[in-house]
Amino acid sequence: MRFLGNLIWILCGGLLSALGWWIVGLLWCCTVVGIPFGKQFFKIARVALLPFGAKAVRVHY
């Protein structure tokens, strides 16, 4: 079911969304100050590409 959901998601615009996040991540990584933000944008791009089956994990500090 995850495969079918992800396939429909990619065909309906998920690929464009992930590509956009990836490009923004690259732009932010051009500066030293932006690298932490860029790394997070790459994580968002992965979830934007394959949202079905991803798990949200709460981190306690």
N, C-alpha and C positions, 0 to 999 in steps of 0.2 A: 504494500500500500504506500510505503514511503517513496518507492521508486516512481510510482504513477503520479503521486502528488508533486514530487519534485520535477518530473518531466512536464506536467501541465504548467507548473509555476515558471519554469524556464521559458517555455514557449509563449507565455502570456506577459512577458516583460521582466522576469527575474534576472535574465542574463544582462539586460541593459542596466538594471539597477546595480547589479554586482560590478559591472564594468565601470559605472560611474563612481562607485565607492573606491574601486581600485585606482582609478586615475587621480581622484582626490588624495588618496593615501600617498601616491607617488609625489604629488605636488607638495604635500606637507613634509615629506621626508627630505626635501631639498635643503632644509635648514636644520641646524642642530636642535633648535628649540622645538621644531615641529615633529621630530622623530617619534616621541611617545604618542602623539596624536595620530600620526601616520600608521603606526603599528595597530592602533585600535581600529582605524578605518579598514585595514586589511581583515581584521576579525569580523567586522560588520559585513564586509563584502562576502565572506564565506557563508555567513548566515543568510545574507540576501540571496545567494545563489542556491543554496540547499536548505531551506527552512524546515522542511519536514524531516523529523528524526533528530533534530538538534535539541539539546537539553540545556535548560537554564540552570545554572549552579550558583547558589548564594555563597559568597565567600565571607567568612567571619574573621575579622582581624582582632 
